[in-house]
């Protein structure tokens, strides 16, 4: 079977062949679920957010202008849908002020992380990432693990490229703060 481009299927759907949306669902369902799961941290919520995003994309397909790729446009829908789901669930959550680390504590943490084995580093990074806010976690994941450029992250998150850079900087700092407390709890830091 010949694989066709996203724009082909979009044109077919816009001509009234609604079943032509199915190949787009097949193409992006795993990525939509993965992004939703990184945000919601809950399998059922992630599945629901991904499904809702596909419905929203289908209903607003005529608004897709093609300025960005369909993938970027759709991931923006997935991102906002998943973030909205988390915010609705967290309305009653009371936040607390984070302890800010000094520059020497941050450097000490960076040194200890550098001495860990690859497997230990991966485990600690995963645990620290899980403690970040969904938006921070997603921006770091998109940049470091999905290796998306700042401009594409900006399109997905509806932030400016400058805001993405600022959020990347702040999120990395918060990640190191989380790592610091995890390593301190294990006794790796004094």
GUSE-788589 format. One record per residue (C-alpha): residue in one letter; x, y, z. Coordinates in steps of 0.05 Angstrom, whole numbers, padded with zeros to 5 digits, always signed. Example, Ala and Ser with C-alpha at 12.3 -4.5 7.8 and 13.67 -1.06 7.14 Angstrom:
BEGIN
A+00246-00090+00156
S+00273-00021+00143
# end
This chain:
BEGIN
X+00000+00000+00000
X+00026+00069-00019
X+00039+00117+00038
X+00011+00185+00023
X+00028+00253+00053
X-00012+00286+00109
X-00034+00341+00060
X-00065+00288+00014
X-00108+00260+00070
X-00126+00330+00095
X-00149+00349+00025
X-00190+00285+00020
X-00224+00298+00087
X-00240+00370+00067
X-00272+00343+00003
X-00320+00303+00046
X-00284+00236+00050
X-00283+00233+00125
X-00255+00163+00127
X-00190+00193+00100
X-00177+00219+00170
X-00163+00147+00194
X-00092+00144+00164
X-00075+00208+00202
X-00100+00177+00266
X-00059+00114+00253
X+00003+00156+00237
X+00000+00200+00300
X-00038+00160+00353
X+00025+00134+00388
X+00059+00202+00388
X-00005+00235+00413
X-00012+00185+00469
X+00062+00192+00488
X+00058+00268+00492
X-00007+00264+00531
X+00023+00214+00579
X+00084+00258+00592
X+00036+00314+00611
X-00019+00277+00650
X+00024+00221+00681
X-00038+00178+00679
X-00053+00126+00625
X-00129+00136+00624
X-00123+00212+00623
X-00071+00207+00568
X-00116+00163+00525
X-00175+00210+00536
X-00133+00272+00520
X-00105+00240+00456
X-00175+00220+00433
X-00203+00289+00449
X-00146+00320+00410
X-00162+00278+00348
X-00235+00299+00353
X-00215+00372+00359
X-00167+00366+00301
X-00220+00333+00257
X-00272+00386+00274
X-00224+00444+00261
X-00186+00414+00202
X-00212+00470+00156
X-00173+00520+00199
X-00107+00485+00185
X-00071+00534+00139
X-00008+00494+00126
X+00039+00547+00154
X+00068+00493+00199
X+00068+00418+00187
X+00004+00381+00205
X+00045+00344+00258
X+00064+00410+00292
X-00007+00437+00286
X-00037+00372+00314
X+00014+00368+00371
X-00006+00438+00392
X-00077+00411+00399
X-00053+00350+00438
X-00011+00395+00483
X-00067+00444+00500
X-00117+00388+00510
X-00072+00349+00558
X-00052+00412+00596
X-00126+00431+00603
X-00142+00362+00631
X-00086+00368+00683
X-00108+00438+00703
X-00181+00415+00712
X-00158+00358+00757
X-00111+00403+00796
X-00158+00461+00812
X-00160+00442+00886
X-00085+00430+00890
X-00047+00478+00935
X+00023+00494+00912
X+00082+00506+00957
X+00142+00551+00950
X+00203+00514+00924
X+00269+00518+00961
X+00319+00555+00916
X+00389+00527+00913
X+00452+00568+00915
X+00500+00566+00856
X+00549+00523+00896
X+00493+00472+00911
X+00475+00470+00837
X+00547+00459+00817
X+00555+00404+00870
X+00493+00370+00843
X+00519+00376+00771
X+00586+00344+00793
X+00551+00286+00828
X+00505+00274+00768
X+00566+00273+00723
X+00598+00218+00765
X+00536+00172+00761
X+00533+00114+00713
X+00490+00124+00652
X+00435+00079+00682
X+00436+00115+00749
X+00434+00183+00715
X+00375+00160+00672
X+00336+00136+00734
X+00350+00200+00773
X+00332+00245+00714
X+00267+00207+00703
X+00249+00214+00777
X+00265+00288+00778
X+00227+00301+00714
X+00165+00268+00743
X+00166+00320+00799
X+00163+00380+00751
X+00100+00415+00728
X+00071+00385+00664
X+00090+00445+00621
X+00162+00444+00646
X+00166+00369+00636
X+00139+00372+00565
X+00185+00429+00544
X+00246+00391+00569
X+00222+00326+00537
X+00208+00360+00470
X+00276+00394+00469
X+00322+00340+00497
X+00288+00274+00481
X+00247+00290+00418
X+00303+00338+00396
X+00255+00389+00369
X+00281+00459+00353
X+00259+00517+00397
X+00216+00545+00340
X+00175+00480+00334
X+00166+00476+00410
X+00142+00548+00407
X+00090+00529+00354
X+00067+00469+00395
X+00062+00506+00461
X+00037+00572+00431
X+00095+00609+00464
X+00146+00654+00431
X+00215+00626+00418
X+00242+00673+00471
X+00192+00646+00522
X+00211+00575+00505
X+00284+00591+00517
X+00267+00624+00584
X+00224+00565+00604
X+00279+00516+00583
X+00329+00554+00627
X+00282+00556+00687
X+00259+00484+00678
X+00331+00459+00675
X+00345+00497+00739
X+00284+00466+00773
X+00305+00398+00747
X+00373+00406+00781
X+00338+00428+00845
X+00296+00364+00843
X+00358+00323+00829
X+00394+00357+00887
X+00340+00336+00936
X+00336+00265+00908
X+00411+00256+00913
X+00412+00287+00982
X+00358+00238+01005
X+00401+00181+00981
X+00462+00207+01017
X+00500+00222+00952
X+00503+00295+00973
X+00521+00320+01042
# end
